């Protein structure tokens, strides 16, 4: 029927479609943001201050990551 399987064979560690590469990065980053108590529940009255706290959290995550490497 012309359908090509992209699933890896048993014992083969390669990804057929490459879906697992970026997904792990996203799944790892979300808990880093949830570690900030202020971002877990939205206490802010304006969207601008919420964006500010998300930007601050992203900057701190990148800063800590840069210190480790």
One Martini backbone bead per residue (centre of mass of N, CA, C, O) as a GRO file, in nm:
protein
   69
    1UNK     BB    1   0.050   0.067  -0.002
    2UNK     BB    2   0.308   0.265   0.073
    3UNK     BB    3   0.381   0.210   0.375
    4UNK     BB    4   0.618   0.345   0.600
    5UNK     BB    5   0.809   0.249   0.857
    6UNK     BB    6   0.947   0.435   1.161
    7UNK     BB    7   1.020   0.208   1.331
    8UNK     BB    8   1.223   0.056   1.534
    9UNK     BB    9   1.415  -0.193   1.573
   10UNK     BB   10   1.510  -0.435   1.757
   11UNK     BB   11   1.812  -0.297   1.897
   12UNK     BB   12   1.760  -0.015   1.779
   13UNK     BB   13   1.865   0.332   1.863
   14UNK     BB   14   1.721   0.466   1.640
   15UNK     BB   15   1.536   0.716   1.495
   16UNK     BB   16   1.307   0.739   1.249
   17UNK     BB   17   1.178   1.049   1.302
   18UNK     BB   18   1.297   1.227   1.557
   19UNK     BB   19   1.097   1.287   1.811
   20UNK     BB   20   1.290   1.260   2.084
   21UNK     BB   21   1.476   1.519   2.087
   22UNK     BB   22   1.278   1.774   2.164
   23UNK     BB   23   1.090   1.660   2.383
   24UNK     BB   24   1.290   1.638   2.621
   25UNK     BB   25   1.343   1.939   2.651
   26UNK     BB   26   1.053   2.018   2.727
   27UNK     BB   27   1.010   1.813   2.966
   28UNK     BB   28   1.251   1.942   3.132
   29UNK     BB   29   1.166   2.254   3.143
   30UNK     BB   30   0.893   2.264   3.290
   31UNK     BB   31   0.995   2.194   3.584
   32UNK     BB   32   1.174   2.445   3.609
   33UNK     BB   33   0.932   2.643   3.616
   34UNK     BB   34   0.776   2.495   3.858
   35UNK     BB   35   0.992   2.572   4.081
   36UNK     BB   36   0.846   2.838   4.069
   37UNK     BB   37   0.610   2.940   4.282
   38UNK     BB   38   0.496   3.196   4.130
   39UNK     BB   39   0.425   3.015   3.857
   40UNK     BB   40   0.223   2.795   3.946
   41UNK     BB   41   0.048   3.037   4.045
   42UNK     BB   42  -0.163   3.296   3.950
   43UNK     BB   43  -0.119   3.623   4.110
   44UNK     BB   44  -0.148   3.807   3.883
   45UNK     BB   45  -0.316   4.092   3.733
   46UNK     BB   46  -0.109   4.113   3.498
   47UNK     BB   47   0.041   4.003   3.211
   48UNK     BB   48   0.311   4.160   3.232
   49UNK     BB   49   0.409   4.038   3.506
   50UNK     BB   50   0.406   3.742   3.414
   51UNK     BB   51   0.613   3.777   3.188
   52UNK     BB   52   0.837   3.880   3.374
   53UNK     BB   53   0.863   3.617   3.547
   54UNK     BB   54   0.929   3.430   3.307
   55UNK     BB   55   1.183   3.579   3.218
   56UNK     BB   56   1.336   3.553   3.484
   57UNK     BB   57   1.335   3.243   3.494
   58UNK     BB   58   1.483   3.199   3.225
   59UNK     BB   59   1.740   3.351   3.307
   60UNK     BB   60   1.810   3.173   3.555
   61UNK     BB   61   1.828   2.905   3.406
   62UNK     BB   62   2.055   2.992   3.209
   63UNK     BB   63   2.261   3.077   3.424
   64UNK     BB   64   2.282   2.803   3.572
   65UNK     BB   65   2.365   2.640   3.319
   66UNK     BB   66   2.627   2.806   3.261
   67UNK     BB   67   2.773   2.743   3.530
   68UNK     BB   68   2.792   2.424   3.487
   69UNK     BB   69   2.957   2.447   3.193
   0.00000   0.00000   0.00000
